[in-house]
Amino acid sequence: TSGRRRASRSLLLKGKGEGGGEGGRGGEGEMSLPALVDTALVKVFLEIDNNSSPHHRRHHHHHHHHDLDNDGPNLMEEEESSKALLAFLKQETECDLDLTEEILTKKGKYKELVAFFKSREEHEKALILLKKLARSRKNNNDTSSRGHRMMQGPDATIEYLQSLVPDREYQDIVIKYAEWVVKDYPQKGLLIFTQQRQHQQQPEMRNDSNIRKKATNNQGGGGEQPSNSSNYIPARLVLKLLKSWCGPDIVVTYLESYLKNTSNKNSALHNELVFLYLDLIRRAKEGKGSSNNKKRSTNDDNKRRRKNVPSAEHIQVLRTKLIRFLRESRMCSK
C-alpha cells in the first residue's frame, strides 16, 4: 500500500518538486491517503473536462474523419464536468493545497480555484487572484483566456467580499480589498457595503446564526445596527473610508442607502448627510462638480465638461433632497 501511495503521489506531482506543502501532507513531505485521493479526484474531473473540450473533439474528429457538427452532447458533458468539479471544491476536502492550486492554475480553472480557496478560508489568496484577474486583459492566445473572461471586472470580487461582510473576523480583509473596487468602480463598489445579501441562507457560510449574532453584538456606535441590510461594518467607519477613497457623491449615495435601510437613531449620521448635501450644493454653485474618480475621467473635453459642471437641474435635485430629508428626519440637530 505504501509503495502504491508513493507511486500515485509521484504521478500527481509530475512537473512539481517533491517539497512538502499544506493541506494533507504527512511527515517528510508524504501526502496522506485522503489528500492523495481527493487531489487525484481533481485530476480526474479535469481529465473528463479536457476530453469533452472543443479542442480535443476537433483533434479527435480530424483523425477519425467524423462530422464536426455533432458537438452538442459533448458540450453538455463539458459543462456538467465543470459543475461537478466546482461543487466538489466548494465543499470540505482533503486536497493538497499547494498541488491543487498549481493544477487548477495550469488549466486556467480560476473560478474553481477561488471556490477552493474559499472552502479553505484562504481568503487573501482568493482576493489577490480575483484582483489580478479583474484587471487582466483578455488574450485569445492564452489557454486560460476562458477563465480570464469569466473573472474580468469587479463583480466576482464584490460577490466574494459581500459573503465575508457578515463576519466581523474578516472586516480588515474586506476593507483592504474593497478599496481598489470602490476606487475603480465607485457605484458598483458600494454594493459591498449596501446590498442586501442572502448568504445567511447558503450552506457555504459557516455558523450563520452566530455570524449574525456576533455582528449585531459588535456594532456599537450609538445604534448603528442593521435591519434588512447586511451592513455589519459600522457606518461611521465606512463613511471615513469612502471619504478617503472617492468623491462626496458616492459618500452621499452610501449614507442615503444606509439610513433608508436601517432603523438608525444616531443623530450624528443624520447631521452628516445634511452637511454632505450642503457641501454638494456649494460645490455645484462654484462649478467644481464632484468627480468620484479622477482616474476614470474621459479624455473627451466635452464629456468631461458636461460631467464636472453641474446643471441648474442638478442643484435643484440636491436642494429637493435636502429639504425632504430635513422634513422627514427626526434625528437631525435643530
Summary of the structure (lengths in Angstrom):
residues: 334
radius of gyration: 25.5
end to end distance: 80.0
largest distance: 84.0
contacts: 960
relative contact order: 0.06
helix: 67%
strand: 1%
